Amino acid sequence: MRIRRCAVLWLEPREVAHFELEDLLKGGTGVVGEMRWHAHAPHLPEPLPVDAQDAAWLGEFSPSDWMDGDRARERIGAARLEAWLRAGLLIGDGDDFAERRQADERFRAQHWHGLASVWHAASRWEGLDAAGEVAEAGMDSAQGLRAKFGAPPPALHDRGEAAQRIALPRVARTPLDDLFDARSSCRNFDTARALPQAPFAHVLERVFGARGQVRAADDFDVLKKTSPSGGALHPTEAYLIVRRVEGVAPGLYHYRAGDHALQPLPSPQDLDRFAWLAVAGQQWFADAHVLIALAPRFARNYWKYRNHAKAYRVAILDVGHLSQSLFLTATEFGLGAFVTAAINEVDIERAFGLTGYVDGPLAVCGFGLRANKMATSEFDPNRKIWPRAGR
Ligand SMILES: Cc1cc2nc3c(=O)[nH]c(=O)nc-3n(C[C@H](O)[C@H](O)[C@H](O)COP(=O)(O)O)c2cc1C
């Protein structure tokens, strides 16, 4: 068997703190910092602690050129070689650990920029109740944040001399201004009523549907949508958690942008729990009638922007545009909408059958009927949404 390194590996010199009684007895705080190497790779469930010698050895393996297996065994020892093959840090071209090699080959075929792939992997959560943790830390209110962190940088930013400023004319308002003013993140959905099918379908069609298609070259189709997309590649897929929509069974779906249809997918038994988990414990968003995981197919973007340092940024920006289009469309229909990046990516991927580095969710948005009472706070300083009595 021949050996080479996995496609992307980043060695982080990380400071790890631990408690030492001896330090406390000597008058210290008891908390002692220690430098340890951690091996990051986009396919690892979490970074692998390694020692300094391991770090140096890992640096000897090429990600492209194969090394003879016997030589590798002699160099780092049989146990370490097997552990790293098992973890997928090293890849063998034989029958053992073949699934690791296949995953590595699949990863290479996506054309990720190395650092972006490590960042993407490191920012994914699993099973986290972020809302609970934020509340416990007293950081779920402006007062709590201010007390903990002091004052933030000011909301308005001054540059240069006041005397040099050029006052600009105010233009007359148009209906679009009213639409923008009514846009507000909804944290109070009506859990007693179902969303009619017409606005449900209309939001999906306007935000995610294809409005035109051009054959740019052989086997290269380009879609026109309401949001811009880097390279016109529109890599982002919409994966739906339908909770309460008339005529649509609760469950998971993939939205088909070309023919404006829903593809049913196997659904978890406890959909309430999965919706809660998807938005990391934020019940105010889990209550939405429809939640949508926005998951780029990275290879569609990176096909053009190969191993490109800006490409992941472009994928994130695309998702942001889609969320604003969804906000404005929902607002026009009198619906509430939201977007959040505080999501459990790993749980979402598992449920929808996705692979993080192939087609992973970057955000979850959602929409539905607003409740008549505000239980969770919203940001509505101009009173465009609340109070809702009489609507
Ligand atoms: C990328 C992004 C992530 C957000 N994540 C959360 C979130 O995790 N939880 C939440 O309650 N609101 C979230 N929000 C909503 C913001 O808190 C909200 O936009 C802000 O308070 C301003 O309110 P407005 O949208 O009503 O103008 C997010 C917004 C954006 C754009």
The ligand as a MOL file (V3000), in Angstrom:
LIG
                    3D

  0  0  0     0  0            999 V3000
M  V30 BEGIN CTAB
M  V30 COUNTS 31 33 0 0 0
M  V30 BEGIN ATOM
M  V30 1 C -27.1250 36.5010 9.4630 0
M  V30 2 C -28.1400 36.7670 10.5350 0
M  V30 3 C -28.2180 35.9190 11.6240 0
M  V30 4 C -29.1680 36.1290 12.6190 0
M  V30 5 N -29.2490 35.2430 13.6570 0
M  V30 6 C -30.2260 35.3930 14.5730 0
M  V30 7 C -30.3830 34.4550 15.6330 0
M  V30 8 O -29.6380 33.4930 15.7460 0
M  V30 9 N -31.4020 34.6090 16.5040 0
M  V30 10 C -32.2670 35.6550 16.4140 0
M  V30 11 O -33.1890 35.7330 17.2420 0
M  V30 12 N -32.1390 36.5830 15.4420 0
M  V30 13 C -31.1500 36.4710 14.5060 0
M  V30 14 N -31.0230 37.3970 13.5010 0
M  V30 15 C -31.9520 38.5200 13.4270 0
M  V30 16 C -31.3170 39.8040 13.9380 0
M  V30 17 O -31.2520 39.7440 15.3350 0
M  V30 18 C -32.1940 40.9800 13.4680 0
M  V30 19 O -32.0100 41.1200 12.0750 0
M  V30 20 C -31.8290 42.2540 14.1820 0
M  V30 21 O -32.1900 42.1750 15.5390 0
M  V30 22 C -32.5350 43.4560 13.5660 0
M  V30 23 O -33.9270 43.2640 13.5990 0
M  V30 24 P -34.7970 43.3230 12.2760 0
M  V30 25 O -34.3530 42.2190 11.3770 0
M  V30 26 O -36.2150 43.1320 12.7440 0
M  V30 27 O -34.5540 44.6610 11.6550 0
M  V30 28 C -30.0580 37.2280 12.5180 0
M  V30 29 C -29.9700 38.0820 11.4070 0
M  V30 30 C -29.0230 37.8500 10.4330 0
M  V30 31 C -28.9680 38.7890 9.2470 0
M  V30 END ATOM
M  V30 BEGIN BOND
M  V30 1 1 1 2
M  V30 2 1 2 3
M  V30 3 2 2 30
M  V30 4 2 3 4
M  V30 5 1 4 5
M  V30 6 1 4 28
M  V30 7 2 5 6
M  V30 8 1 6 7
M  V30 9 1 6 13
M  V30 10 2 7 8
M  V30 11 1 7 9
M  V30 12 1 9 10
M  V30 13 2 10 11
M  V30 14 1 10 12
M  V30 15 2 12 13
M  V30 16 1 13 14
M  V30 17 1 14 15
M  V30 18 1 14 28
M  V30 19 1 15 16
M  V30 20 1 16 17
M  V30 21 1 16 18
M  V30 22 1 18 19
M  V30 23 1 18 20
M  V30 24 1 20 21
M  V30 25 1 20 22
M  V30 26 1 22 23
M  V30 27 1 23 24
M  V30 28 2 24 25
M  V30 29 1 24 26
M  V30 30 1 24 27
M  V30 31 2 28 29
M  V30 32 1 29 30
M  V30 33 1 30 31
M  V30 END BOND
M  V30 END CTAB
M  END
